[in-house]
Every structure is written in structure tokens, then in C-alpha cells.
């Protein structure tokens, strides 16, 4: 694998995977789907309550629960799959499988109307499984395609490609949503549903670029116990035993669990918050998210450069501190202009913290680690369990208090814990350097 490290063609191809699947993140998670979902599930008869297989839920809480279940499923199954990928050296096969699953589920949302709510919520969850399943295998390529000193830059490149690609498709969808008359569309639901179909086609289409260039992976027959390939829990245990012998990495993962709980939840619920609390409407919501995506490109690049000057953990501490302020501000935001300012801040720190978190984990791995997919599976499971906890608590607090603002404020607690733990990582890192 040394021959492909820092190869420009390979890195560009790897970044195109972010280009292809980030359209899901923007259109389905952040803009058109949340606005469409909130609109069709809010009725004069039931308000914001919906029935899912006979059970009554707050509409936005239901979508949060569906995502939480999806992330829990992916957290459970990826250790099995990454162990197999490491053993056989075929992680690209799994990237393809999850890509097709996610893309087909997105395309299936074309049929989402209020009378297909149950089926559509299931597709919504399956799309999330497809997206996140592919990401863990994509992440595991990072230490294979870039040397440690280049990993921050390469990680940021991936996120930047993702933001640019998703914005391009979002603008195309934006035209359909805002100007349906240009295309002779009279069905008010068709522009949004057409956007879901386009996401599926974009996703599977552009993913062929990385699939044609990236290596299939390195088989590790001599490194892994074949009997453990079929036991996801054993695979996690194997990695955890190694992590416990790496004090800096262990403390970092604990800190990451808590602040990721806040970051990922905010990213997943921001659109629902803007639509439900401030009633922005689809056009303003899409414009806001586009601003976030464009600012996030600058954030990813900025954090990469700052990390070279101040160090990864120092920059993460600074960014998490800003996230705490975002949670407090979200509780008090009262109009769309305040929301725009808050969105710009979120955009700046969103891209940076994701990119820097990934590359920081990669840097803490020892050199010549053969089973990178398993280590990144552990990282991914940590993130997914954090999202499950974050989404479930966000939805539960909204249902119990009847106010999404309380849910937003509660996320600040996770960031505070993560901030405290990052300081312990910094101390441990300095202590390790001195020994």
C-alpha cells in the first residue's frame, strides 16, 4: 500500500466518494427532506402528531427515532463487516454494497406521500444505513493513501469535495423546488420527491469514480484470527484491547464520543429546528443550508491549517468551546436573521471539527497498522453510538417538554463533557511526549 500514499490521482478519487454521497447528507438530512417531511406530516386534524404503525409520535421526534435506530443498526453490523474486509482485503466491495443500498433507498423516497409514511420512514432509515456504512470503509482508506503529515490536508480535501458536490446538486434541486412552473410541474409534492430521486442517481453515478481507482484493500490473513471474522463483538474487543494500550487514543475516543454526540445531532436536526421553530419555509431553509455548506469548506481548510500551527487537540478544544455557545444561542434565537448568523457559525466549525476529528484519530494510530478498517470501524461505532444517544435524547426531551429549544440547550452538556475530556487528552499527549 506504500506505493499509493500521497498519490494525487488516488486522493482525488477517494475525495470523489465524499462528492457522491454528500448529496444525501445535504438534500435528505439537511434541507429538502426535512422541510417536505415537516410540511406533509403537519395537519389541521392532528397538528404535528403522526401515527406510525398505530403508535402516535411528534413528527420530528419520529424522524429522530428512525435515524437513531438506523445508526444503532450500523453500529452493530459494521464490526462484522470490517473484520471480514480486513481479513479478505475487500473493503471496496462493502463500499459498493452500502452505496447501492443507500442510493436505491433515496430514489425510493420519490414515492413518499402521507399515505406511504411508514414505508417512507423505513426507506429514510435504510438510506442512513447505506450512507454511514459506506463512510466507515471510506474513512479506513485515509492512512493507506496519505502519510501522517498529509492526513489533515487529505481529510479536509475529502470534506471540501463533499461540500462542493452536494451544493451543485442542491442548486439543481433548488430550481425544481422554487420554479416548478419552468418544467410544467403542477403536483406540489413532485419537486421534492424528484430531488430524492436525483440524489440516488447522483450518489451511485459519481461513486463509480472512486470504485474504479481505489485499491480493493489489503488482505491480512496472517494478522487476523479467522474465527473472529464472524464475531463483531470479538472484533471490537480486539481493537479495544489495543486501544487501552494507547492512552492518548483512549482518552481521545472518550472525548470524541461526547462532543460527537452534540455535533452530529445538531447537523441532523438543524433543518427541522429552522422549519418547526422559526417557520423559515423551504426556500429560506435551503438557502441557509447552502450558506452552511459553502462556509464549511472554508472551515475544513482553516482547521487543517490551524492544526499545523497549534496542534490538533488545541484546535479541537477551541472549536468545541464555540459549539457550547451555539447550543446556548439556539435556545434564545428568535428570528430568521439570528438563525442565519448562527448557521454561518455552525458552518464554519462543522466542516473543521469533522475533518480534524477524523485525521486526529488517524494520526493517533501506530505506524504500519494492518487492520485499519477495524480501527476505523471502532471509531465509526463510537460516533454512531454517540448519535444514537444524541438523537434519542433530543427527541425524548422534545416530546417530554413540548419544546425543541430545550432539546437544543441540552446538547450543550455533551459538549462541556467533551471539552473537559479534551483537556485530559492534551495533558496525556504532552506526558507521552516527555516519556
TALINRA-V778135 format. One record per residue. D_LAST is the distance of its C-alpha to the last C-alpha in Angstrom with 2 decimals. Layout:
d_last->{D_LAST D_LAST}
This chain:
d_last->{31.20 29.53 32.97 33.34 30.06 30.91 34.58 36.59 39.32 37.03 35.09 38.43 39.75 36.73 37.15 40.83 39.96 38.84 42.06 44.15 42.80 41.98 45.74 45.56 42.94 45.10 48.63 48.22 45.35 45.76 49.29 52.52 51.98 50.95 53.89 56.30 55.11 55.46 58.86 60.46 59.13 60.36 64.05 66.77 67.40 63.92 61.93 58.27 58.66 58.79 59.63 57.40 59.13 61.01 58.09 58.02 54.95 54.19 54.12 50.70 49.22 50.65 48.98 45.62 46.11 47.08 43.88 41.84 43.55 42.93 39.20 39.12 40.98 38.66 35.62 37.32 38.58 35.86 33.59 36.62 37.33 33.86 33.44 36.78 35.88 32.73 34.77 37.71 36.06 38.66 36.90 39.30 42.13 40.66 40.20 43.90 45.02 43.32 44.60 48.13 47.89 46.73 49.17 52.16 51.40 51.30 54.55 56.03 55.56 58.48 60.62 59.02 61.76 62.17 64.13 61.27 58.58 57.32 57.10 55.50 52.79 51.95 51.81 49.61 47.12 47.42 46.73 43.46 42.55 43.39 41.40 38.21 38.55 38.64 35.69 33.17 34.17 34.23 30.70 29.46 30.77 28.33 25.50 28.38 30.19 27.50 24.33 21.28 22.14 25.67 25.21 25.52 28.66 30.12 29.55 31.30 34.05 34.74 35.17 37.26 39.53 39.88 40.97 43.44 44.95 45.39 46.98 49.49 50.65 50.64 53.03 55.30 55.38 55.85 59.11 60.43 59.60 61.01 63.91 65.19 68.71 67.80 67.53 70.45 68.25 70.10 67.99 65.59 62.97 63.06 60.81 57.86 58.52 58.91 55.47 53.95 55.72 54.49 50.85 51.30 52.92 50.38 47.47 48.83 50.23 47.24 44.86 46.78 45.00 41.47 43.11 44.78 41.74 38.56 37.77 38.58 35.05 33.40 34.67 32.13 34.52 32.17 29.16 30.84 32.93 36.37 37.33 34.72 36.10 38.80 36.66 34.94 33.44 32.05 30.54 28.86 27.65 26.21 24.21 23.20 21.88 19.61 18.68 17.72 15.03 13.62 12.75 12.94 16.16 17.57 17.42 18.75 21.63 22.60 22.81 24.66 27.14 28.31 28.64 30.13 32.65 33.91 33.67 35.38 38.01 38.98 39.37 41.58 43.77 44.09 47.37 48.92 47.99 49.69 52.72 53.23 52.35 53.53 55.99 54.95 56.87 55.90 56.33 54.27 51.59 51.31 51.26 48.46 46.30 47.03 45.72 42.54 42.06 42.69 40.38 37.69 37.72 36.84 34.18 32.41 32.52 31.55 28.45 27.37 27.76 26.18 23.02 22.67 22.99 21.16 18.97 20.11 19.04 20.44 23.66 23.93 23.70 26.50 28.60 28.40 29.56 32.55 33.28 33.74 36.34 38.02 38.60 40.16 42.26 43.50 44.98 47.05 47.98 51.77 53.07 52.44 51.36 48.57 47.58 47.53 45.15 42.89 43.10 42.08 38.94 38.16 38.73 36.34 33.41 34.46 33.88 30.64 28.94 30.14 29.11 25.68 24.96 25.89 23.90 20.74 21.03 21.71 18.63 16.36 18.10 16.61 18.56 21.82 22.27 25.94 27.15 26.43 29.62 28.44 25.15 27.24 29.77 27.27 26.49 30.25 31.04 28.65 30.52 33.91 33.54 32.51 35.68 37.80 36.74 37.20 40.58 41.93 41.08 42.51 45.72 46.09 45.74 48.34 50.71 50.31 50.64 52.73 50.65 47.98 46.71 45.36 43.45 41.88 40.86 39.28 36.82 35.21 33.82 31.73 30.31 29.47 27.51 25.73 24.94 23.42 21.23 20.10 18.76 16.62 15.40 14.57 12.59 10.69 10.21 8.94 6.52 5.32 5.57 3.81 0.00}
